[in-house]
Amino acid sequence: MNYRPLKSFVIFLALATLAAAQDIASFEKRTTVKKLDNGLTVVICERPEAPVFSFFTHVDAGSVQDPHGETGLAHMFEHMAFKGTDKIGTTNYAAEKVALEKVEQAYAAYIRERDKPVGRDEQKVKELQKAWQDAVAEAEKYVKPNEFPQIVEINGGEDLNANTSDDETNYFYSFPENRLELWAYLESERFLHPVMREFYKERNVVIEERRMRVDSNPIGRLLEQFTTAAFQAHPYHRPTIGWISDLNTFSATDAKNFFDRYYIPSNMVVAVVGDVKASETMPIVEKYFGRIPSRPKPDEYATVEPPQNAERRVVLEEASQPLYLEGYHRPSYLSPDDAIYDAIADLMSEGRTSRLYRALVRDKKIAADSEGFSGLPGNKYPHLFAFYAFPLPGHKPEEMAEAIHVEIERLKKEDISDEELKMIKTRAKANLIRSLGSNEGLASSLALYQTRYDDWRELFRSVDRIDKVSKADIRRVASQTFVPTNRTVGIIETRKPATGAEQGGAQ
Amino acid sequence: MKIHRSFVLLLMIILAGLVPHAASQAADWRQIPIPALSPFHPQEPKRIELPNGMVVFLQEDHELPIIDGTARVRGGSRSEPANKVGLVDIYGEVWRTGGTKSQTGDQLDDYLEIRAAKVETNGGVDSTTITWSCLKGDFDDVFRAFNDVLREPEFRADKLDLAQREMYDSIARRNDDVSQIAARESTKLAYGADNPYAREPEYATVAAVTRQDLVDWHHSHVHPNNIILGIVGDFDSAAMETKLRQAFGDWPKGPPVKEEVIEFHPAKPGYYLIPKEDVNQSSIRMTELGIRRDNPDYYAAQVFNEAFGGGFSSRLFKSIRTAQGLAYGVGAGIGAAFDHPGILRVSMSTKSSTTVQSVQALYKEFDALQTNPISDDEMKRAKDAILNSFVFNFDSPEKVLRERMAYEFYGYPADFLERYRAGIEKVGREDVARAAAKYLHKDKLAVLVIGNTAEFDKPLSSLGPVTQLDISIPPPPGESPNKPSASNP
């Protein structure tokens, strides 16, 4: 069978450009944005493919905003946003409110004594701890457990969840279209009258989440140490899940204070996508979300990470197979070079034509997998462009470093080929088109781009920016960024098994 | 117009000042009107059976300029020889990477990536698949490549070598992640360690796979009468049908795929322990044999799963996570598969110092099913959750196509989804109680615990006799077992 020669892709490129242009025009017609009087932004996109809709509530605050000594608080609040309101999740809110206030008083007294560096009375600590736990038990009498998520579920809610990152917090699910008003009520009440019930039980759930994601997982352990080493001044230094001592200390009052400060309408974008009409939906959204009182915008200052001037290394000895990771500081997503980093990530990582696959996996046969990517640990602030490789059995992390550095030097010294540049640009367009086919994906993207650029259209323009990337841009950015003094290295080495009784501990 | 609008605005401000703000809104979620869901008849794909036995489904979807296709070929790893476990995994990779008679796999990569298109192959447990995805303007180019890989693969030796190296790597890494160990070992307990759905590739079985094995597998399975092809996207069905008849018209029938009968030998009930020193959280997995989807109890089991171990409002979530704070992840369900028994699983993870306490907390929930069976209220909530979210089973043409292809593959009725809705509606409280009693038995479960035994609240043996499982990885043939790269206890 014969194929067209490799280089006859010109027709294809013309087609892809046309497709992207059509998309932005079609989305202009069915996308409506409104900033409510209280400052909350609503994006509605009509996509009447099936009688359902999805939403994303994007809150522009994440673990970067965790107060000092309260790491993990943004994520903790996210869990609390499933606990209901003054009307949902309670049998008697007036009584519960009083009981919850007593819990906070008892907890504060307990923590005060527990954390006394000098003159702590252990007996008193125990009594105060018991008093706090008794108060918790008293408050629980009024709880209707999980009523909030239960209402969502029995009404057909799908993929109900939320996530917290360093940069932001997202809440989302999908509903049948006849539940639009119910959704508007539930989602606005959640951020109008949140109640910090069952806080300390939920804190234990979060600690289990930490044990699962970080403490009991070698790669989780490496990532935490690595990120902490790479950032010394900026809050990216701190893990989103929180340090264990902070998790064992912060209070429901702290969580409520965090909410009051950051969950303000001007910090929130709500995107709704699906079988909805903007003309009918916007008034409903406005009626419910318009009730959230506007508050002054919080201080947005975050300590700026100073330039790194020496390589940093984190080496973990683990009873697991080796891993090599390295990261270089790069500017935030707002940098004019952002699209150039995207192009480099695509060139190095995307599929079996990528440079790292071909060099480390196919040709040198030293790695099972290798990629380079931006966004570690977030991308709203200056962050890392990272490379990793999983060594094949018998190969060492140092070989990965060497092979990755050979590819990095190529980026600096040689122009990439015409074919590679075209591949990157074509793929950016095709990937955008592929991302437009689901309500959830669209709601997530529209909310994100509206938040980050104050204009959802940037989702489409990001492709135009990649289209402008030149060979010289790639050499320039690679030369600026990928230098040894700007590098943090993270390695998992396989610990030699102790002779003999490794399998001990039989019961 | 402008005047009118600001007048309305003014009026609203005045009213807002006079009327209590909440008056226009519901104070209780139950007061919010829920109109009937507009009638929705998802578009069914067009089914065509070619003279050579290939079944084709065409599902037009003109929203985006994309055309995607999947061919599912009967036969998978459950019928590979026991001394070559991993063969179908390797086949599923080298089918594509090994290229075709006219193009190497690397040349195909270049050819497709320049079009931002994909042709990929994959090995599964009961079938293998070959898929493509392309922008519609590239359909002819990409379909030609797809057809070439489908019918003229070359399985070049260098890519077999590469695939084997990757398999060795995944064998070496299989004990690095607790959740992976838990999934693998609990499946072995549920089905039996040597069962074709549970067994794992080893260095020796991967090394035993030859290029000829891949060629033979292809020639014994990839015949049009063993294939179901589904296409979704921006095309015209009539034109597509013509193209397909042209492309596949000359392809003769071949022998049908033979499937052996598979037996299930669950492990003895009791406690199974895998000590792991580098964790501070125990993974608990309880299993017994589940059911098939064509079991009349399937619907009652689905309602039970939702009420007992499904979402945020299930009993286990409420008790183990919310009320006791013992776990982040907890869940349970009577698993159902299309053509063999699924696995009944109960899973949770908890800190080392509450390991035995958590096993007992789960037991308490099993016991409560007798004394305090799933109530009318719990059942109604579970049924509402399933029925009100039913529309999400077919909210895209691609999902409808995927379901139809699965029913065709397993010989289920085309309207299985409709029957499912009706089946759920009919479930009563007694049905749920019966399903729970029939499939979940506290004393028949194989209970697996992976954790740091030194930190346990009590020894696991305080609950009953414990069998310790050895998960150390057998070294490659000819290597000593102490080589660090080969094993991770």
Interface residues (C-beta under 8 A of the other chain):
Chain A: M1 N2 Y3 R4 L6 F9 I11 F12 L15 A16 A19 E49 A50 P51 V52 F82 K87 I88 P145 N146 P149 Q150 I151 V152 E153 I154 N155 G156 G157 E158 L160 S174 P176 E177 N178 R179 E181 L182 Y185 L186 E198 Y200 K201 E202 R203 N204 V205 V206 I207 E208 E209 R211 M212 D215 S216 N217 P218 I219 K287 Y288 R291 E318 A319 S320 Q321 E350 G351 R352 T353 V361 R362 K365 A368 F390 L392 P393 G394 E419 K422 M423 T426 R427 K429 A430 N431 I433 R434 L436 G437 S438 T494 K496 P497 E502 Q503 G504 G505 A506 Q507
Chain B: H21 A22 S24 Q25 A26 A27 D28 W29 I32 P33 I34 P35 A36 L37 S38 F40 P42 E63 L64 P65 I66 T97 T100 K101 S102 Q103 G105 D106 D109 D110 Y111 E113 I114 R115 A116 A117 K118 S133 L135 G137 D138 D141 R144 A145 D148 E152 L162 R165 E166 Y168 D169 S170 A172 R173 N175 D176 D177 V178 L273 P275 E277 D278 V279 N280 Q281 G311 F312 S313 F317 K318 R321 T322 A323 Q324 G325 L326 A327 Y328 G329 S349 T350 K351 R381 D384 A385 L387 N388 S389 F390 V391 F392 F394 D395 S396 T453 A454 F456 P459 L460 S461 V466 Q468 D470 S472 N482 P484 S485 A486 S487 N488 P489
